[in-house]
Structures are given as C-alpha cells and as structure tokens.
C-alpha cells in the first residue's frame, strides 16, 4: 500500500518538537557493506528527519544546473588528467567512483555525439585495466594472484577481491568498448587495443566462476560469497552485485557475438526477475539480499534501500529497453516503485524502495540515479531535479549527465514548486 501523507498531516507533523533529528553519519552511499546505524522507522520520524536533513534551502537560481555546459565547466581536461593520476582500487574508488564517472562520459557521448567524451572514456578504460592486480603485482590476503581489482578497505585489514568491484569496473570498460569504433579516426591499431581490452574483460568475468552456485535452479544462475565475506560464504550475493554481471555478459555478447555470454546474461537476469515481487499497485519491490525463495514463491519482507537499488536498476533498464528477459512494461513498474514507495509526497523521500518507512541521509546521495526512469514517467525527472537543485550545490559527473540526457522533451527550466 502506498504511504503518502496529505499536506495537512504533514504540516502538523513538521511542528512536532522532539522528533528524531537527522543522522550525521555519512559514509560513502555506495559502500558494498552496510554499517550499523540508528535510523527513524516510523512515518512521522522519517518525514521530520528528511525535512531537517534536506530543507531545500539552496538559492532558487538554477540557470545551467544539470547541463552539458555545467559538466564541461566542472570537469574539463585537467579534471580527467587528475583522475588518471589518482586512479586506484585499493580504497574501492575505482569501482565506486571512477566507474560511475566513466558511465557519465558514455551517457554524454550518446547524448551529444561529441568524441571528447569517448576519448576520455578510452583513456580511463585503459588506466583501469592497467590497475588490475595481475598487472600491478598485487595479491589477496592469502597471497593469491587475481585477474581482478582487490581492495584492503573492506576486509578488516585483509586485502580481498569483490564481485561487485569487478562488475562495476568491467561494466565501464565494456561500455567504452561497445562505442569506441564509432570514432571517426578509428584505426587498425585502435581496434587491436580494443580487442585486447575485451579479452581482458572476458578473463575477469570468467575468473569469478569459482563463485557460481552449483545448485542454481533451472534457467537461472547466481554467485555466492565464497571468500569475500565470512557471513556470505555460502549465501547468494546481493542483487546489485549479481545484476552487474548480467549486464557485463550482455555487453560482452554484443561485442563478440558469442552465444555463451548471452546465455550467462539471461540466467543472471532471470535470477533477479524470479525474485522480484509485483505489488497490487503494479510496482516492483525486492530485497537487498536474495532470500532462499524458489522461483514463483517470492514474498518480500525487507525492501532494498534506495541507494544500492540503483546499481540493480541501471542494468535492468538496459534489459527492459532491449526486451531481454524484461520488457518495456517492466520499466513502468520500476518507475511506480519510485513514485509510489520512495517518494512519500511533497518532495519527501524515504530510504527504502517500499516495506517499512526508513530514512538514512547518506542514501539520498544516489537519488539522481533513478533519473533514467524518467523515460517511463517524466514526473520522476521533476521530483529528482527539484530535490537536487534545492539541496545539492555541486552535483557529481553522473548526476549532471543524467540530468542533461534524461530531461523530457519539451521540459525547460526547473520547477521549484512542491510536489
């Protein structure tokens, strides 16, 4: 059932003294490991805490906000040169930040056709692959070499390789490889380098086969935790980690035309689709970690959060557009997830995609990543645009790219009125 307070109720609620204040804790929203935190879980506390954390207090002048011009002003050549110099995954930043910046370049290349974006994406892709463990001589906590990108940030002092890191980094590299031959001066030498990148992406994706669940249900497949985290050694990986590989294998199929990769992609997408619950309001909800439901027996109890869910949504929307496992009608259902369950009304958003109302401020950092669903429902663009203009003074590269590329046709200016 949709939770949407009316304006009169909201006005009374915001006057309550002593309601729980917003939390100050603000680790990276995209951190793959959830930390313990206290969070408001009643509807009253969620709305009050959201209003306190996000008062829509920035100046109303939004000229140039979320435009190609803003992107080029904030991220000129010097910005990308610095990214190349500091690129590493030892702190997880290649996976969680740099890969997303590369996707911003892809989005704006598609939107503008300007080769500048694709050329910088290519340099970032080459540098990302050069940082892989086998090329840098790094090994995991047990001295094992890998064909991936390890990190010492999340393993309590131990250096480990994470499926989600590989998924994010390979996704960005393959998105470049899929576009690169469109460059006007593409040469035989360029193509040889691209094929080498593709082959190395293939190596990484297949290297993770040791994590495949040998007992997957027919027609689907999934990855286990194994060495990554003790608590997930024999458990299925969270959906946002699984689905990245579904997109990666699909891109690999598009580039190589090898049917094996199409089938791998299909089974991973099917694993997620079989565990998404369709609500009576014709929206979708799902959990962060897949429970051990058999296909067709899904009952979601603990909904995913609005931040991690975006890493699931982005690959799925590609599948919806392509009519692969999902269909275009599914995009509208994911859009209703946002408008019915994430947006509570009057510009207030909760941190879960449904189920119990929750508010965790840091998860709002990824609210912009729902913008691609504007294809299915343009009101999503207005809701997110207004939130960002009122609360985010300096949006990041992918946020600007999405705002520029997904602005609905005929929509101009920023509507600052409450919704």
C-alpha positions in Angstrom: 0.0 0.0 0.0 1.3 3.5 -0.8 2.3 5.6 2.1 1.5 9.2 1.1 0.6 11.8 3.8 -1.7 14.7 2.9 -0.4 18.2 3.2 -2.5 18.9 6.4 -1.0 15.9 8.2 2.5 16.9 7.0 2.1 20.4 8.4 1.2 19.1 11.8 3.9 16.6 11.7 6.7 19.1 10.9 5.7 21.1 14.0 6.4 18.3 16.4 9.2 19.1 18.8 11.5 16.4 19.9 11.2 14.2 16.8 14.3 12.3 16.0 16.9 14.5 14.3 18.7 13.6 11.1 21.8 11.5 11.4 25.2 12.9 10.8 26.9 9.6 9.9 27.7 9.8 6.2 30.0 7.1 4.8 30.0 6.5 1.1 26.5 5.7 0.0 27.8 3.1 -2.5 29.8 1.2 0.1 29.0 -2.5 -0.5 29.0 -3.3 3.2 26.2 -2.0 5.3 27.2 -0.5 8.6 25.2 -0.4 11.8 23.2 2.8 12.3 20.2 4.1 14.1 17.5 5.3 11.8 13.9 6.6 12.1 11.4 3.9 11.2 8.1 5.5 11.9 6.5 7.6 9.1 6.4 10.7 11.4 10.1 10.3 12.1 11.0 9.7 8.5 9.3 12.8 7.3 10.6 15.0 10.1 14.2 13.7 9.7 14.1 14.2 5.9 12.9 17.8 6.2 15.7 18.5 8.7 18.4 17.0 6.6 17.1 18.3 3.3 15.4 21.7 3.7 15.5 22.7 0.0 17.4 25.8 1.2 19.8 26.4 -1.7 19.3 29.5 -4.0 16.4 29.2 -6.4 18.6 30.3 -9.4 19.2 27.1 -11.2 20.4 28.5 -14.5 22.8 26.0 -16.1 22.2 23.3 -13.5 22.4 19.8 -14.8 23.5 20.8 -18.3 26.3 19.8 -20.7 27.8 23.2 -20.1 28.0 22.6 -16.3 29.6 19.3 -16.9 32.4 20.7 -19.1 32.9 23.6 -16.7 33.3 21.4 -13.6 35.1 18.5 -15.4 37.5 19.9 -18.0 40.6 18.1 -19.3 42.5 18.9 -16.1 39.9 17.1 -14.1 40.3 13.9 -16.1 44.1 14.2 -16.0 43.9 14.2 -12.3 41.6 11.2 -12.2 44.1 9.3 -14.3 46.9 10.1 -11.9 45.0 9.1 -8.8 43.2 6.1 -10.2 43.3 3.1 -7.8 41.0 0.5 -6.3 43.0 0.0 -3.1 40.3 2.1 -1.4 37.5 0.9 -3.6 37.3 4.2 -5.5 38.0 2.8 -9.0 34.8 0.6 -8.6 32.5 3.0 -6.7 33.6 6.4 -8.1 35.7 6.2 -11.3 33.5 3.6 -13.0 30.5 5.9 -12.5 32.4 8.8 -13.9 33.2 6.7 -17.0 29.5 6.0 -17.3 28.8 9.7 -17.2 31.2 10.1 -20.2 29.3 7.4 -22.1 25.9 9.0 -21.3 27.0 12.4 -22.6 28.7 10.9 -25.7 25.4 9.2 -26.6 23.6 12.5 -25.9 25.9 14.9 -27.7 27.9 12.8 -30.2 31.0 14.7 -29.1 34.0 12.5 -29.4 35.7 14.3 -26.5 33.7 12.2 -24.0 34.6 8.9 -25.7 38.3 9.7 -25.9 38.5 10.5 -22.2 36.5 7.3 -21.5 39.0 5.3 -23.5 41.9 6.7 -21.5 40.1 5.9 -18.3 39.3 2.4 -19.5 43.0 1.7 -20.4 44.1 3.0 -17.0 41.5 1.0 -15.2 42.6 -2.2 -16.8 46.3 -1.4 -16.1 45.4 -1.2 -12.4 44.2 -4.8 -12.4 46.1 -6.9 -9.8 48.0 -9.1 -12.2 49.4 -6.0 -13.9 50.4 -4.4 -10.6 51.7 -7.5 -8.9 49.2 -7.3 -6.0 47.7 -10.4 -4.4 45.0 -11.1 -1.9 45.3 -11.8 1.8 46.4 -15.4 1.2 49.0 -14.5 -1.4 46.8 -15.5 -4.4 47.0 -13.5 -7.6 43.8 -12.5 -9.3 42.5 -11.2 -12.6 40.5 -8.5 -10.8 41.0 -5.5 -8.6 41.5 -6.2 -4.9 40.9 -3.7 -2.1 42.1 -3.6 1.5 39.4 -1.2 2.6 36.5 -3.6 3.5 38.2 -6.8 4.7 39.2 -5.8 8.3 42.8 -5.3 7.3 42.8 -8.1 4.7 43.1 -7.4 1.0 40.2 -9.1 -0.8 38.6 -9.2 -4.3 34.9 -8.4 -4.6 32.5 -9.5 -7.2 30.8 -6.1 -7.2 34.1 -4.3 -7.8 34.7 -6.4 -10.9 31.2 -5.9 -12.1 31.4 -2.1 -11.8 34.8 -1.7 -13.4 34.2 -4.2 -16.2 30.9 -2.5 -17.0 32.5 0.8 -17.6 35.3 -0.7 -19.7 32.9 -2.7 -21.9 30.5 0.3 -22.3 33.5 2.1 -23.8 34.5 -0.9 -26.0 30.9 -1.1 -27.3 31.1 2.6 -28.5 34.8 3.0 -29.4 34.6 2.0 -33.1 32.2 4.9 -33.7 35.2 7.4 -33.5 35.8 8.9 -36.9 39.6 8.3 -36.9 39.4 4.7 -35.5 42.4 2.8 -36.8 43.6 -0.8 -37.0 45.9 -0.2 -34.1 43.0 1.2 -32.1 40.9 -1.9 -32.9 43.7 -4.2 -31.8 43.9 -2.3 -28.4 40.1 -2.6 -28.1 40.1 -6.3 -28.7 42.8 -6.7 -26.0 40.6 -4.8 -23.6 37.7 -7.0 -24.4 39.7 -10.2 -24.0 40.9 -9.0 -20.6 37.3 -8.2 -19.5 36.4 -11.7 -20.5 39.2 -13.0 -18.3 37.9 -11.2 -15.3 34.3 -12.2 -15.7 35.2 -15.9 -16.2 37.7 -15.7 -13.3 34.8 -15.3 -10.9 33.3 -18.6 -12.0 34.6 -20.1 -8.8 31.8 -18.2 -7.1 28.9 -19.6 -9.2 26.3 -21.5 -7.2 26.4 -25.2 -8.4 22.9 -25.7 -7.1 21.1 -22.9 -9.0 17.5 -23.5 -10.1 17.0 -24.5 -13.8 17.1 -21.5 -16.1 18.9 -19.2 -13.7 22.3 -18.8 -12.1 23.7 -16.9 -9.1 27.0 -16.0 -7.4 28.0 -17.0 -3.9 30.1 -15.0 -1.4 32.8 -17.7 -1.0 36.0 -15.8 0.0 34.6 -12.3 0.1 32.8 -12.2 3.4 32.5 -14.8 6.1 28.8 -14.3 6.7 28.0 -14.8 3.0 30.4 -17.6 2.2 27.6 -20.0 1.2 24.9 -17.3 0.6 23.8 -15.7 -2.6 25.4 -12.3 -3.3 23.1 -9.2 -3.0 21.2 -8.4 -6.2 23.1 -5.3 -7.0 26.3 -7.4 -7.3 24.7 -10.2 -9.4 22.9 -8.0 -11.9 26.1 -6.1 -12.8 27.5 -9.3 -14.2 24.2 -9.8 -16.2 24.8 -6.5 -18.0 28.5 -7.2 -18.4 27.9 -10.6 -20.1 25.3 -9.0 -22.3 27.8 -6.3 -23.4 30.4 -9.0 -24.0 27.9 -10.8 -26.2 27.1 -7.7 -28.2 30.8 -7.2 -28.8 31.9 -10.8 -29.5 28.6 -12.4 -30.7 29.4 -15.4 -28.6 26.2 -17.1 -27.6 27.7 -18.4 -24.3 27.8 -14.9 -22.9 24.2 -14.2 -23.9 23.0 -17.3 -22.1 25.0 -16.4 -19.0 23.4 -12.9 -19.0 19.9 -14.4 -19.5 20.3 -16.7 -16.4 21.6 -13.9 -14.2 18.8 -11.5 -15.2 16.3 -14.3 -14.7 17.6 -15.0 -11.2 16.6 -11.4 -10.3 13.3 -11.4 -12.2 12.2 -14.6 -10.4 12.7 -12.8 -7.1 11.0 -9.5 -7.7 7.6 -9.1 -6.2 4.8 -7.3 -8.2 2.7 -5.4 -5.8 -1.1 -4.8 -6.0 -0.3 -1.3 -7.3 1.6 -2.8 -10.2 5.0 -1.8 -9.0 8.1 -3.9 -8.2 9.8 -4.4 -4.8 12.8 -6.6 -4.0 15.2 -7.3 -1.2 18.9 -6.3 -0.9 20.0 -9.8 -0.3 18.0 -12.6 -2.1 16.3 -14.9 0.3 16.3 -18.6 -0.5 13.0 -18.4 -2.3 12.3 -20.8 -5.2 11.1 -19.1 -8.4 7.5 -18.1 -8.1 7.4 -18.2 -4.3 8.7 -14.7 -3.5 7.4 -12.7 -0.6 9.5 -9.6 0.0 9.8 -8.7 3.7 12.8 -6.4 3.8 13.0 -4.0 0.9 16.2 -2.8 -0.6 17.5 0.7 0.1 17.2 3.5 -2.4 21.0 3.7 -3.0 22.0 0.1 -3.5 18.9 -0.5 -5.6 20.1 2.0 -8.2 23.0 -0.4 -9.0 20.4 -3.0 -9.7 18.0 -0.7 -11.6 20.6 0.6 -14.1 21.5 -2.8 -15.7 17.8 -3.9 -15.6 16.7 -0.8 -17.5 19.0 -1.8 -20.3 17.3 -5.2 -20.4 13.9 -3.5 -20.5 14.9 -1.4 -23.5 16.2 -4.4 -25.3 13.3 -6.6 -24.4 15.7 -9.1 -22.9 14.2 -11.1 -20.0 12.4 -7.9 -19.1 10.1 -5.8 -21.3 9.2 -2.1 -21.7 6.2 -2.5 -19.4 8.5 -3.5 -16.6 10.2 -0.1 -16.8 6.9 1.5 -15.9 6.6 -0.8 -12.9 10.0 0.2 -11.7 9.0 3.8 -12.2 6.0 3.2 -10.0 8.3 1.8 -7.3 9.8 5.3 -7.1 6.7 7.3 -7.4 4.6 5.2 -5.0 7.1 4.0 -2.4 10.2 6.1 -2.5 8.5 9.4 -2.9 6.2 10.0 0.1 4.7 13.2 -1.3 5.5 16.9 -1.0 9.2 16.4 -2.0 9.9 13.9 0.8 11.7 10.7 0.0 12.3 7.6 2.2 15.5 5.4 2.0 13.8 2.1 1.2 12.0 1.1 -2.0 9.0 0.0 0.0 8.1 -2.0 3.1 8.8 -0.2 6.4 9.5 3.6 6.0 13.1 4.3 6.8 15.3 7.4 6.4 19.1 7.2 6.2 20.6 10.6 4.9 23.6 9.2 3.1 21.4 7.0 0.8 20.0 10.2 -0.7 23.3 10.7 -2.4 22.2 8.3 -5.1 18.7 9.6 -5.6 19.8 11.0 -9.0 20.5 7.5 -10.3 16.7 6.9 -10.6 16.6 9.6 -13.3 16.7 7.1 -16.3 13.2 6.0 -15.2 12.0 9.4 -16.5 11.7 7.5 -19.8 8.7 5.8 -18.3 7.3 8.6 -16.1 8.5 12.2 -16.7 7.3 13.3 -13.2 10.3 11.4 -11.8 12.6 13.9 -13.5 10.9 16.9 -11.9 10.9 15.3 -8.4 14.6 14.5 -8.5 15.6 17.7 -10.3 13.9 19.8 -7.7 15.5 17.8 -4.8 18.9 18.3 -6.3 18.6 22.0 -7.1 17.3 22.6 -3.6 19.9 20.5 -1.8 22.9 19.6 -3.9 25.2 22.6 -4.7 27.7 20.7 -6.8 26.3 17.5 -8.4 28.8 14.8 -9.5 29.6 13.8 -13.1 27.0 11.1 -13.5 24.2 13.2 -11.8 24.9 16.0 -14.3 25.0 13.6 -17.2 21.6 12.1 -16.2 20.0 15.5 -15.7 21.2 16.6 -19.1 20.4 13.4 -21.1 17.1 12.4 -19.5 15.4 15.8 -19.4 12.0 15.0 -21.0 11.5 16.6 -24.4 9.8 20.0 -24.2 10.7 20.4 -20.5 12.7 23.5 -19.8 13.7 25.3 -16.6 13.5 24.0 -13.1 10.1 23.7 -11.4 10.7 24.6 -7.8 7.2 24.1 -6.6 6.4 21.4 -4.0 5.1 18.1 -5.4 
